[in-house]
Amino acid sequence: MKKRYRLVRRGERNTFYCFDTHTKKRETLRTSKAADARRLVDVRNEAVRHPSMNLQIAQVYLQHADSALAARTWQGVLSAAFFLASSQVGHWLGTFIFDRQYVRSERVRFSPIAIC
């Protein structure tokens, strides 16, 4: 299978770019290190090849970045929205959330926020 993204380096700028062979556009990788640039391009090609695997890897990264994420419930989200009610946007959000009948349900309020 032909790779979608290729690694390109500009001459005097010494910056690496990622070239998309489908759209024919070039995007900077913001690095001048060849190993880092190669890794970024490989990750993009791998994401195109296995999109479902990419989602699973992102979920693992997210869980390791915030270990309390698996234990959070919708009640925490509602409390945070209510806390933000001092601002105009927070007030609108709190009113919108608390006026909904399904949110008042105990089953929804104390159920975990499942991302995985």
matplotlib code that plots the C-alpha trace (Angstrom):
import matplotlib.pyplot as plt

x = [0.0, 1.3, 1.8, -0.4, 2.1, 5.7, 8.5, 9.9, 12.7, 13.1, 16.6, 17.9, 15.0, 16.1, 12.4, 10.6, 7.2, 4.6, 3.3, -0.2, -0.3, -4.1, -4.6, -1.1, -0.7, 2.4, 2.1, 5.0, 6.0, 7.7, 10.9, 14.3, 15.2, 15.0, 14.1, 11.2, 9.9, 10.1, 8.1, 5.4, 4.9, 4.9, 2.1, 0.0, 0.4, -0.4, -3.6, -4.7, -4.0, -5.8, -8.3, -9.9, -6.5, -5.8, -8.9, -7.9, -4.4, -5.9, -8.2, -5.2, -3.3, -6.2, -6.8, -3.1, -3.1, -6.1, -6.5, -9.7, -11.5, -12.9, -14.5, -16.2, -19.9, -22.4, -23.1, -19.6, -20.3, -23.6, -21.8, -19.2, -21.8, -23.7, -20.4, -19.9, -23.3, -21.8, -20.9, -23.5, -22.5, -22.3, -25.8, -27.2, -25.5, -26.7, -30.3, -30.2, -28.8, -31.0, -34.2, -34.0, -36.0, -33.6, -30.8, -32.7, -32.9, -30.7, -29.7, -28.1, -26.7, -24.6, -23.7, -20.0, -18.9, -17.8, -15.3, -13.8]
y = [0.0, 3.4, 5.8, 8.9, 11.2, 11.8, 13.6, 16.7, 19.0, 22.6, 23.5, 26.5, 26.6, 23.3, 22.6, 19.4, 19.2, 16.6, 16.3, 14.9, 12.9, 13.1, 16.8, 17.8, 20.1, 20.6, 21.2, 22.1, 19.6, 22.5, 20.5, 20.5, 17.0, 14.2, 11.5, 13.5, 14.4, 10.8, 9.7, 12.3, 11.2, 7.6, 8.3, 10.0, 7.1, 4.6, 6.6, 6.4, 2.7, 1.7, 4.4, 2.2, 1.3, 5.1, 5.7, 3.0, 4.4, 7.9, 6.5, 4.8, 8.1, 9.9, 7.5, 7.6, 11.4, 11.7, 8.6, 10.0, 10.1, 6.6, 7.4, 10.7, 10.8, 13.2, 14.7, 16.1, 17.7, 19.2, 20.6, 22.2, 23.7, 25.1, 26.5, 28.3, 29.9, 33.2, 33.9, 34.5, 31.4, 29.3, 30.5, 29.5, 26.1, 25.5, 26.4, 24.3, 21.2, 21.4, 22.1, 18.7, 15.9, 13.2, 14.9, 14.9, 11.2, 9.4, 6.8, 9.4, 11.7, 9.0, 6.9, 7.1, 9.1, 6.3, 7.1, 3.6]
z = [0.0, -1.0, 1.9, 2.0, 3.8, 2.8, 4.6, 2.8, 3.9, 2.6, 1.6, 3.5, 6.1, 7.5, 8.5, 7.8, 6.2, 5.8, 2.2, 1.7, -1.6, -1.8, -1.4, -2.7, 0.3, 2.5, 6.3, 8.5, 11.3, 13.3, 13.8, 12.4, 13.8, 11.3, 13.8, 15.2, 11.8, 10.6, 13.7, 13.1, 9.5, 10.5, 13.0, 10.4, 8.0, 10.7, 11.6, 8.0, 7.8, 11.1, 12.2, 14.9, 16.4, 16.5, 18.5, 21.0, 21.4, 22.0, 24.7, 26.4, 26.4, 27.8, 30.6, 31.6, 31.5, 33.8, 36.0, 37.7, 34.3, 34.6, 38.0, 37.0, 36.8, 35.2, 38.6, 38.5, 35.1, 36.4, 39.5, 37.3, 35.1, 38.1, 39.5, 36.2, 36.5, 37.6, 34.0, 31.3, 29.3, 32.4, 33.5, 30.1, 30.3, 33.8, 33.0, 29.8, 31.7, 34.8, 32.9, 31.1, 32.6, 31.7, 33.6, 36.8, 36.7, 39.3, 36.8, 34.5, 37.2, 38.9, 35.9, 34.9, 31.8, 29.6, 26.9, 26.5]

ax = plt.figure().add_subplot(projection="3d")
ax.plot(x, y, z, "-o")
ax.set_aspect("equal")
plt.show()
